Amino acid sequence: MWMLHSATMLPAFLLLFFMGTSSRFSEAMSRDEKNKLRNQVLEMFDHAYQNYMDHAYPADELMPLTCRGRVRGLEPSRGDVDDALGKFSLTLIDTLDTLALLNKTAEFEEAVRRVVTDVRLDNDIVVSVFETNIRVLGGLLGGHSMAVMLKESGRMVWYQDELLHMAKDLGLRLLPAFNTSSGLPYPRVNLRFGVRGPETRTGTETDTCTACAGTIILEFAALSRFTGDPTFEAHARRALDFLWEKRQRNSNLVGTTINIHSGEWVRRDSGVGAGIDSYYEYLMKAYILLGDEQFLQRFNTHYASIMKYISQPPLLLDVHIHKPLLPARTWMDSLLAFFPGLQVLKGDIRPAIETHEMLYQVTKKHNFLPEAFTTDFRVHWAQHPLRPEFAESTYFLYKATRDPYYLEVGRTILENLNRFARVPCGFAAMKDVRTGSHEDRMDSFFLAEMFKYLFLLFAEEEDLPFNVEDYIFTTEAHLLPLSLSTASNSQAPTLVNNMAGEELDDSNFEWTCPNTRLLFPDPAFPRNLREPIRSAVDKSCPRPTTHREPGMGHPPLRAQDFMANNPEHLELLRRMGVSLIHLKDGRVQLVQHATQAVSAVAAEDGMRFMQEMMELSSQQQKEQLPPRAVQIVSHPFFGRVVLTAGPAQFGMDLYKSSSGVRGFVTVAEPYNGCSVLSNGEIVAGRIALLQRGQCMFAEKARHIQKAGAIGGIVIDDNEGSSSDTAPLFQMAGDGRNTDDVTLPLLFLFYKEGNILLEALKEYREVEVLLSDKARDRESIFKGKALPGTLLDGSTVGAEEEDCSTEEKDHTSPASSEPVDQSQVTTQEQTTDDSVVGQESVQPAEGLGSYDPVDVGEEPAVDGDYSSQSVDSLMADWQEDLEAFKQMEKDEL
């Protein structure tokens, strides 16, 4: 946060507050417009926070796509990312001081009561020392600071430092991690058992990142000064001292990863992004909070080297610490977006403006900062977990310059979050910024940081419940009072002055921050710095030219807000290329044709609207249908191959059928089933195979039913899709009454569907059983001898398939018309995925494809398996029976 006068700072230190440029220039955005954006921030925060409380609490985080909490151990492991989760209601603790800052006093008080009452810290779970420190310990300390502030103003008079007691308890649980010869902490600790002993399941690590070891001092020093126990601050200082000692003395840079025992650098690349970022931040902020000039001296030494070697305005490129003129990589990660904000605190405004502008142009190209992007500003890693660092730097630059340009940047951040990340149950991380696909995660830092910075960006001074200048922001944006600088730390152990004996280069140590009224005498000065950056980015990676039509400059229409009788909404739909059709039963059907939108941007908005509408429809679905099974029962499979199938929300319910539907399969002509079948006489009495796309599922069902089919199987045309890696589809109706469809219709992904098509190619006559679950072969062939009479030891007719991993031609053998894949993709975009009710899909619990057989090879000749031992066949059969029994136990 902004640096205020501290009694422990050197008297020679003179801090000049950042002043805005001329007031007339800052009036480019009206006060009413700022208030509107501020209120939008509050509404977005409420949407995220309330969905966490409604659907996830007391879990650590919200899973916004599935509207449930993420509980470690109950969800598939995500690797190191899960080390932040400790079964301590992470998001609620991380959000405490956000509630206070946003004037949500009642919610804050209720949240404090919940934390004090519900949260346990003695869990037998291994957590990241770094993440637990900045999110949980920092959250408890920030919450305590806010509670004390409110108590002093006459509210929360019941509060008796409960959060501080919890913070000390947690600090004591983190301390065992610092029991190393170097003083650098282990990267992980067991909250109950520490780091030593087999029950801890940790303590064997040898490496940690520089930021992990160097981002402790603010929280630990605050804990020491709040409680009067110097132990915590002493450990944090010792870790910083060791990192300083291990810097590369020629370049004065530090590496990314270090051995916590030997102090050897494991990764010797150096930058200001992931792995190092907050180490530099905490050196500067430790000086601000604690008033110890040693931290400022170290920061300035590092900063001079950063600007000499790493900074290549507007880029910040990693280098090797021993050869700092040699680049270590050709891409940048999104975490470095905090650095312009740190440069503002340093008082180095010009490079902050330049780097921030580069980041803004990348953001405008991809809607969000990709996790990593190249030096020509293309996507390197496409994820974006809703990181707040860019918003943080935007706020600091606006605070320093009062340039209304940064208010417009903030508006862009808001609009992109609402347009691309907002979902009915919160805000979802972006899995790929290029496609707009979502990831089922909403990290706690989104609530802890993003909304603080955006609220402060648009809020007026009188909107704030306290003076933020009295606090410093931690790296997780938790608020620690600057009054801690005067708290006694005289009991702290004597620390070695690692600068002693070193000749100090005074040119590195600037003791004043520039007054921006002098730095920017011309309001156009920041703009003149930005223009070359904008041109350079555009030249490297041209942006498609798009123009917003009148009425499209505001945030797009949200699915949950849509009203079919609202003329303004109907006009917005028209601009987005979305047609509304009134059905006879009073319902409406929405169809999008992207080519009919007024612009590319409007078409994109329309696709988002349709996707939201489908997600909303999926969420409102009261009953989730279980998956179904397609079991190949004919020679030579005899029920051994079971394919996981998605159900339809119309037609025959196989769950209510004791026997299922059994029949031979044949490919419909046309293969898409979107018109009257030309091979109706062949399809009659059989189960028709259809390709997904080009019309509605219900329409396909009606055409094959009219031809006399007894069932249908729709096969995905998306090459490579599989039930192993994707949630099952539930095929929706078409918005009309589907009671006329009486046959069963199932959906197979491409991989499973291809097994069936290849079997049909090889054996011509393939019989399948459509049922609610896999059946054992005794029930399939009841009243008949099992083929091959395996239980009697006979091998006659007991053919086993010859599996092959070679890929075959996947074109349907019975389709008389070739399918152009590119045309299918285009059609998918403009019809299937953009028509509510057409092929809107809903996830279901998967069976998992049981023992799928690749029948791409030529089959073995009858009797070829006679050399197999009876014992081997019996073992296979017994394995099958056990698998079937297990599947029957599963809740489908």
C-alpha positions, -999 to +999 in steps of 0.1 A: +000+000+000+011+036+001+041+044+022+034+064+053+056+080+077+070+055+103+086+064+135+112+037+130+123+049+095+155+070+091+149+106+098+165+114+065+138+095+046+114+120+031+083+105+015+063+127-009+028+114-015+018+105-050-003+134-062-027+133-091-023+153-122-046+182-129-082+177-117-096+187-151-079+158-167-092+133-141-128+143-149-128+123-182-149+097-163-178+112-145-184+106-108-217+089-117-200+065-141-174+057-114-201+050-089-219+028-114-187+007-119-181+006-082-216-008-077-210-033-104-179-045-085-200-050-054-227-069-074-200-092-088-185-098-054-219-107-040-224-131-069-191-149-062-192-148-024-228-158-020-224-187-043-194-199-023-214-196+009-245-213-006-229-241-025-194-247-011-189-236+025-173-250+047-152-265+018-121-246+009-131-235-025-161-233-048-164-254-080-185-229-099-194-252-129-208-280-108-220-257-079-203-276-051-174-273-028-139-286-035-129-309-006-094-322-008-093-360-011-129-361-025-120-346-059-093-359-083-059-345-073-046-315-092-011-319-080+006-290-062-023-267-067-042-286-040-015-279-014-033-246-007-063-266+005-062-276+042-099-282+051-099-249+069-126-230+048-099-213+029-121-190+008-140-176+038-108-168+057-092-153+026-122-131+021-126-116+056-110-082+051-125-079+017-159-079+034-148-052+057-133-030+030-164-033+008-186-020+037-202-053+043-199-051+081-228-074+089-214-101+066-180-096+080-191-101+116-211-132+106-180-145+087-158-140+118-182-159+140-183-187+115-145-189+113-141-188+151-168-215+156-163-238+126-127-238+114-102-263+128-065-260+122-053-293+136-061-313+105-039-342+095-032-328+061-001-316+042-003-280+030+020-255+013+038-233+038+038-204+013+001-206+004-010-212+040+010-183+052-002-157+026-038-169+024-048-183+058-024-167+083-026-134+063-064-137+061-067-142+099-044-113+106-062-091+081-095-101+096-082-094+131-070-059+120-105-052+106-122-065+137-101-044+160-108-013+138-146-020+140-144-026+177-127+007+183-155+024+164-182+008+187-191-023+166-182-060+172-177-052+209-179-090+216-146-096+197-118-107+221-089-113+196-102-148+186-088-145+151-054-135+165-054-166+188-062-187+157-034-170+138-009-178+165-020-214+166-015-216+129+019-198+131+030-224+156+019-252+132+040-237+104+071-232+126+084-268+123+089-262+086+117-237+095+137-264+113+165-266+087+202-258+088+197-229+065+166-214+080+148-218+047+114-235+053+104-268+039+078-262+012+052-283+029+041-291+065+016-313+081-007-292+102-010-318+129+023-336+128+048-311+114+076-323+091+094-351+109+082-387+112+064-411+089+030-398+099+038-363+085+039-376+049+064-347+042+098-335+051+117-353+024+117-323+000+150-306-007+140-277-029+118-247-025+111-216-047+127-183-038+093-167-033+081-196-012+109-189+013+110-152+009+074-143+013+070-148+050+082-117+067+050-095+066+027-121+081+052-135+106+064-100+117+028-089+121+021-120+142+051-113+164+041-077+169+005-084+175+013-111+201+046-099+215+062-132+206+094-124+186+099-160+174+079-157+142+096-126+130+130-140+138+125-171+116+112-150+087+142-127+089+166-156+091+152-170+058+155-136+041+191-132+054+200-166+039+185-158+005+204-125+004+236-143+012+230-167-016+224-141-043+248-142-072+273-116-062+282-103-097+247-099-110+230-094-076+201-116-089+186-147-073+176-180-089+141-195-090+146-227-070+171-233-041+181-263-021+169-257+015+198-275+031+229-266+010+217-233-004+227-243-039+206-229-067+187-257-084+172-234-111+194-205-120+170-186-142+160-152-127+130-130-134+102-111-117+074-137-123+065-171-109+089-185-083+106-151-074+079-124-077+068-118-041+104-121-027+111-087-042+077-074-032+083-084+005+117-067+007+101-034-003+070-039+018+089-051+049+107-018+049+074+001+046+058-020+074+088-024+098+109+006+090+141-015+088+163+002+062+182-030+055+152-043+036+152-012+014+189-015+007+185-051-004+155-043-025+173-014-043+203-036-050+181-062-066+160-036-084+191-020-100+200-054-114+165-061-126+164-029-145+199-036-159+194-072-170+157-083-169+139-052-179+138-047-217+109-022-218+082-031-221+093-067-217+105-084-185+126-115-197+142-141-175+180-144-176+206-167-161+220-154-128+256-162-138+253-149-173+227-121-169+231-109-205+219-144-217+181-148-219+167-179-202+135-181-221+115-163-247+081-161-229+067-143-199+043-156-172+013-137-160+024-134-124+049-106-134+018-084-139+023-073-102+056-057-110+043-023-124+025-019-091+057-026-072+075-001-094+049+025-084+057+019-048+094+023-057+086+055-075+098+044-109+067+053-129+078+054-165+087+017-168+056+008-148+035+026-174+053+009-203+051-027-189+015-022-178+005-010-213+021-041-228+001-063-205-031-044-213-026-049-250-021-086-245-052-086-223-072-069-251-061-095-276-070-125-254-096-111-230-074-122-201-037-125-196-027-161-206-007-179-179+023-174-202+028-155-235+056-151-259+077-121-267+055-115-298+025-116-275+010-149-285-004-175-262+022-199-246+001-214-218-036-207-224-050-210-189-061-180-168-072-188-132-087-153-127-054-138-114-056-103-098-021-090-105-030-070-135-059-053-116-035-046-088-010-028-110-039-009-126-051+004-093-016+015-082-010+033-115-043+051-112-035+060-076-001+074-087-011+093-118-049+099-115-049+092-153-085+082-161-071+059-187-067+034-159-103+036-150-111+025-186-086-004-181-106-013-150-138-012-169-123-036-194-114-060-166-150-059-153-166-065-187-143-094-195-150-111-162-187-107-167-187-117-203-163-146-203-159-159-167-192-154-151-214-185-147-246-191-127-227-203-096-199-177-095-169-170-118-150-199-134-114-199-143-105-200-180-092-233-192-082-217-225-084-180-233-084-188-270-116-208-270-132-194-238-136-228-222-140-229-185-123-248-157-143-258-126-123-237-101-127-203-084-095-198-063-098-180-030-075-152-042-102-141-066-123-129-037-093-119-016-076-096-041-095-089-073-125-072-058-104-052-033-084-036-061-113-030-084-134-015-056-106+008-046-101+018-083-136+031-086-144+041-051-143+077-038-126+084-005-159+088+013-170+053+001-143+037+022-150+026+058-114+035+069-083+052+055-065+026+034-034+048+037-030+034+072-025-001+060-002-021+037-013-048+013+003-082+016+009-102-016-026-117-010-040-081-005-046-086+032-045-054+052-019-050+079-018-017+099+013+004+095+011+011+132+029-022+137+061-004+127+061+012+162+053-020+180+081-032+202+103-059+188+131-054+213+128-090+224+137-102+190+170-122+189+200-102+176+203-106+139+234-106+119+237-075+097+245-091+063+253-058+048+281-052+073+315-049+058+301-045+023+307-012+005+274+004-002+267+019-036+247+049-026+235+055-061+211+025-057+194+040-027+168+066-035+153+081-005+124+100-021+096+091-043+088+115-071+058+138-069+038+130-100+027+166-103+063+173-113+068+140-132+038+146-153+035+183-159+017+175-192-013+152-188-005+137-222+029+124-209+016+089-199-003+087-232+029+094-251+046+066-233+018+042-241+014+048-278+047+031-289+039+001-268+004-003-283+019+000-318+046-026-311+021-051-298-003-046-327+025-050-352+037-082-336+003-098-333-023-081-354-057-078-338-088-085-359-106-053-367-140-052-350-164-025-344-191-024-317-225-015-330-247+009-311-262-008-281-233-033-279-209-012-259-224-023-226-219-057-210-237-084-230-271-098-221-268-125-194-289-156-197-302-154-162-315-118-169-332-127-202-370-120-205-387-131-236-412-102-235-386-075-230-383-056-263-347-044-254-337-080-248-352-091-281-332-064-299-300-075-283-308-111-294-313-099-329-279-081-329-262-113-316-278-134-344-301-152-320-337-160-332-366-166-308-393-190-319-426-192-299-438-227-296-475-238-294-472-249-258-461-214-247-424-221-245-397-204-266-369-219-285-336-200-292-315-206-322-283-187-331-269-181-366-236-165-362-236-151-398-267-130-390-250-111-361-242-075-367-205-080-360-180-106-350-180-094-315-218-096-313-217-131-327-193-140-300-216-125-274-244-146-289-225-178-286-217-170-249-254-162-243-264-196-258-238-214-238-249-197-207-285-205-215-276-242-219-256-242-186-285-225-169-309-251-183-286-278-172-284-264-136-322-262-134-326-298-144-340-313-113-331-349-120-298-360-135-303-391-157-278-419-151-256-432-180-267-462-200-249-492-216-245-505-251-234-541-248-222-560-279-238-595-276-231-611-310-202-632-322-174-629-313-180-605-284-208-623-266-214-595-241-178-589-232-177-554-247-197-527-228-197-491-241-207-463-218-236-443-234-253-411-226-291-411-222-318-389-238-343-369-219-370-382-241-381-415-256-381-449-239-366-449-204-343-479-203-341-476-165-377-488-163-371-517-187-361-549-171-349-565-204-337-534-224-338-533-262-319-559-282-313-558-319-289-557-348-274-524-358-274-507-392-262-473-404-290-449-413-289-432-447-284-403-446-260-409-418-270-377-400-307-388-398-319-353-405-343-363-433-365-392-443-343-424-444-336-438-479-329-472-464-360-474-443-367-510-452-333-520-439-336-500-407-370-514-398-367-537-369-331-527-362-312-502-341-301-473-363-266-457-361-266-420-366-240-392-367-243-363-344-249-329-360-269-308-384-303-312-367-318-319-333-316-352-315-354-355-313-356-350-351-332-378-357-353-400-334-385-393-352-370-401-386-356-435-375-388-443-356-409-435-387-387-460-406-395-487-381-363-487-360-365-502-325-338-479-312-311-455-321-275-447-313-260-413-320-223-412-325-202-381-318-185-366-349-159-349-327-128-371-335-110-382-304-138-377-279-142-404-253-162-411-222-128-417-205-120-380-206-153-362-210-186-361-190-214-380-206-239-363-227-276-361-218-294-355-251-321-328-246-353-324-265-361-298-291-384-276-271-414-294-285-435-321-269-415-353-274-441-378-261-444-391-297-408-405-295-412-440-279-379-457-289-347-455-269-319-432-281-284-433-267-253-413-273-217-427-278-186-406-279-164-409-310-140-435-294-168-458-283-188-453-314-159-462-336-156-495-318-192-503-329-186-490-365-154-511-369-172-542-355-200-536-381-174-533-408-157-566-399-187-588-390-215-572-410-241-585-385-236-569-350-262-574-323-263-551-293-283-547-261-294-512-250-299-512-213-296-492-181-265-511-170-243-539-182-257-574-179-238-606-172-238-631-200-260-656-181-288-632-181-282-621-217-283-657-229-308-671-204-324-703-216-296-708-240-261-723-237-235-697-233-215-694-266-185-715-264-198-731-231-169-716-213-180-729-179-177-764-192-142-759-204-150-761-241-133-737-264-154-742-295-166-709-308-149-690-279-132-665-301-112-637-285-106-605-304-071-596-316-065-561-302-046-536-322-036-500-315-034-491-352-059-466-364-082-475-392-103-455-415-131-441-393-156-434-422-189-452-418-189-481-442-226-479-448-229-442-454-234-435-491-224-398-486-189-388-474-188-364-445-167-333-448-152-328-414-147-291-419-183-287-428-193-306-398-173-283-375-189-253-391-223-267-388-216-276-352-208-240-344-238-226-360-264-252-351-258-280-326-239-261-300-258-229-305-294-242-303-309-245-269-327-278-267-310-292-298-280-309-285-276-291-252-257-315-230-256-322-193-229-341-175-237-375-159-218-399-138-198-421-161-197-459-162-163-459-177-160-479-209-156-515-197-129-535-215-134-519-249-121-539-278-102-524-307-115-545-335-094-528-361-074-559-369-086-588-391-103-612-367-088-646-360-101-676-379-127-697-361-110-722-338-077-702-337-080-700-299-082-737-293-046-736-281-056-713-252-057-730-219-091-736-202-076-720-171-068-688-190-104-686-204-119-693-170-098-665-155-110-641-181-146-652-175-142-648-137-127-613-142-157-604-164-182-616-138-165-596-110-164-565-132-201-568-140-210-573-103-190-542-094-208-522-121-242-534-107-232-520-073-223-486-087-250-460-085-257-453-121 
